[in-house]
């Protein structure tokens, strides 16, 4: 396993991430522990459940409430399409 300090890892992060995705073992020293750098598979639904510590039912209610809010704002003409130019979109 290739083991680096946080400073070394920060300097070479892009290369280290590439190596890790290619299956190489990379470790970063954090105090007296080594933290492994490895790719993981994340599913969007699972990520939301873990990130916000909610149940599936709570997440479904939030999604329904958000969909309704978006639909209401669309009806009122309060939604604008993002052009890719934030300055332009914010100033009108």
Long-range contacts (C-beta under 8 A, 24 or more apart in sequence): 1-25, 1-26, 1-27, 1-34, 1-36, 2-26, 2-27, 3-27, 3-28, 3-29, 3-34, 4-28, 4-29, 5-29, 6-30, 9-37
